[in-house]
Amino acid sequence: MANWSEGYVSDIDYTYGYYPELNPHNVKIPFLMAGLEAPKFITACELGFGQGVSINAHAAASNIEWFGTDFNPSQASFAQELADVSGSNAHIFDQSFSEFCGREDLPDFDFIGLHGIWSWVSNENRAIITDFIRRKLKVGGVVYISYNTLPGWSAASPIRHMLTEHDHMHGSRSQGVGKRVKASIEFTQDLLKLCQPLVQQVPSIPDRLDKISQQNVNYLAHEYFNRDWQPMYFSEMADWLSPTKTNFACSAGFLEDYHPSSYTNEQLAFINGLDDPMFAQSVKDFMHNKQFRRDYWVKGARKTSTAKLEHNWHQLRFMMVVNTDSIKYEVKGMVGTINLREDIHKKVVDLLSDYKIYQVADLQSLLPDDFKQSWLFESLAILYSQGAIVLVQDDETVDEVREGCKQLNAYVMKQSLVSPELAALVSPLTGSALTYGRFSLIFLHAYCQGQTTREEWVDYAWRALRNNNQLLLKDGNTLSEKKDNIEELNRMVDEFEKNTLPLVKRLQIVD
């Protein structure tokens, strides 16, 4: 009988994570800072969507038509349930890459996204994916691809090999993946105690394995226990994507390659002495011992003129979403923490501090005449990358998606009463989502049910715990007494009332 999973872990669900890089709108800031023209996004596709949280968030909160597949039928079923809740009409499939990518009824795409999948599929599937990108990505279209990277994974590859080898030799299908993962980790920990030559050569291995042992078992199963697992150098990725006619555009995270915080002066001088920008990416990965890349590639990269660049910036709208007193005028990077010029960045923060929506052109007009446009653009890019401000969609789109967002958010909040897994709430204002802790979601659900006082929110959360025969943990210890649970819930409600509730209101997640 054919194995439909093709060696990929399928007997334990993938995590319910939300990945903002899969939102086509997040292309705008990195592209602008790289001086590139971004397309208008009409159609988008996610390959290997897992539980479907990201594809559904982006389908519900934008006017982009989404298509996607995940070969695991239980995950595709859950993703379809989310799509039905929001009414987004996202096109959800449970097909393998070979089946989905061979479909003749798919449109051409402005955006194709793959989060992590590339590292865990066979070369045969990589060939199918690259052929799909070659055929179905529009000229000017963008590919988001994240993958495990060398040389950063070199030290951990012996760990992964022994984990999977132990599971292959001693793991029993009747045990369940959770027990098999734990057994393989414990075996490898014991083994490392007897492997002094290896540990002397790579001293970080024991600590790395200890950190691995503390991670979510679902994540570990999918990260380490698949048949196919291949981290690769940037140059190898470039070779794979060469037939697609795409070129590397930039990192999906602007601050990941922000020169002042990412490289020393000596490193920058070395990089600037290189003639080939693609080779420079490999050099940067060696400098950072890069373990994971999140990149945008574009089919037909176009550098934009200064005038067009300014025009594109001026059309954007931003809104502050954090308390301005929490903003630190610094950037943390690979070379440490660098301080930003407060005389520049604080002026921008002060303009946005009333939490109203501002078009960039209007911000520029409110700044002093000697305030350079480049200062404004960089300040906005940094604030956006740090999550202090958000990009705001046009009013017509916001109104169009509002009801679908409301329905999806109501579903997520209701699920929090019984499970902590779903954590992302979508904003019609931004076309994206933010994740929240389970009890913030429970408090918010109570708020949406018309309960408006702290006491009501705490009581609502306590009843949810008791209905599920659960108690809170604090410092690793179970709080067995009701008064201790109530005290801890009151502490949580302080943070909710001060920060979370104002934020979700600004984002129009709730009224």
C-alpha positions, 0 to 999 in steps of 0.5 A: 500500500502506498505511503501517502505521508512520503516519510513526513511525520503524520501521526501527530498534529503540527503546531497551530502557529501563525507566521506573519511572513506569509502575509503578502502585505509584509513584503512592502517594508522590506522591499521598499527598504531594498529599493524594490518594486512590489506587485499588487497582490491579487492571488496567493498560494501557501504550500504545506499550510500545516493547521492552516492558521496563517492562510485562514488569517490572511484570507479572512483579513484581506481581499486576496484570493488564497489557495493552499494545500497540506497533504495531511487530511486532518490538518486540511479538514481543520483549515477548511473549518476555519475557512467556513467559519470566516466565510473567506472562500479560501481554496483548501486542498489535502493534496500532495505537492505532485497532485496540487502542483499539477492541477490545471484549474489554478490561477497564476499567483502574485505570491507563493509562500512556504514556511519551513517545508523546504527543509523536510521534503525530498529532492523529488518534491523540491523539483515539483515545487520549483517547477510549480514556481516556474510555471505559476508565479507571475512576472513580478511575483514574490516567493517567501521561503524559509528553511534550515540553513548551513553552516548554522545547523552543522553542529546539530546534525549529529543530534538529529541523525541519532534521534531519528536513527534511534527512533528507526531502530527502537521506536514502536508505532504503538508507542505514539510519537510523543513517547518515541520522541522522549525516548530518543532524546533520553537515549541521545543524552546518555550517549553524549556523556560517553562521546568526549571526542565529539563533545570536545570538538562541538562543546555546544552539543549537550546544551543544544540537546537539553534545549531541544528536550524542553520544546513542544513535542509536536514541533520536535516530531516535525522538526527532527523525525521526518525521513527527509531533512536537509538544511542547505547553504544559501548557494544551494537554495539559489541553484534550486531556484535558478530555473524559476527565474527568481532572484533573491530580493531581501530578508523577510525581516528588515532588521535581520540584515540591518547593517548597523546592528548586524555587522561590525565595521570590519565585517561590513568592509569585508562584505563591501569588498565582494563583487557578487551580491549573491556570494555576499549572502553566503558570506553573511551566513558564515559570519552569523553562523546562520541557522534559519533563513526567511527570504523573499525572492522575486521573479523579475526584480525591479529597482525603483526610481527615487521618485517612485520610491517616495511615492510608494512610501507616501501612500502607506498608512501606519498606526501606533499600537504599543504604549509609547513609554515602552518604546526603547530607542535601540536595536538589538542585533548580532553585534549587540545593541545599538542606540538610535538617535532619539532626536530623529526617532522620537519625533516620529513616535511623538507624531504617532502617539495619539494612536490615529492612522497617518499616511506617510505623506502627512507625517512628512508634512508635519515634520520640520523642513530639515527632517530628511525623508530617509530618516522618516522611512528608516524610522518607520521601517524599524518601528514596524519591524519591532511591532510598535506600529502596523500597516493599515489597509485602505478603508474599503478593504477594512469594511469588506473584511470586517465581518469575516474577521469578527466570525473567525476571532469569535471562534478562536476566543471560544476555543480558548475556553477548552484549549490553548492551541489557537492563539491568533486573532485577525485584524481587519485594519492590518490584514494580519494577525497577532497571537495572544496567551490563552487567558488573554483570549478568555478574558477577551471572550468574557468582554465580548459576552458583555462582561466588563469588570475585572471581577467578571473576567477573573470569575469567567476564567476560573469557571473555564478552568474548573469546567476542564478540571484544570488548575494554574501553574506558577513557577512550575508548581500547580496552584491547588487552592482556589484563592491562589488561582484567583490571585494569579488570574488577577495578576494576569488581568492587570496585564490584560486591562493595561495592554491587551484590551487597548491593543485589540481595540486599536486593531478593531479586533473587538469594538 
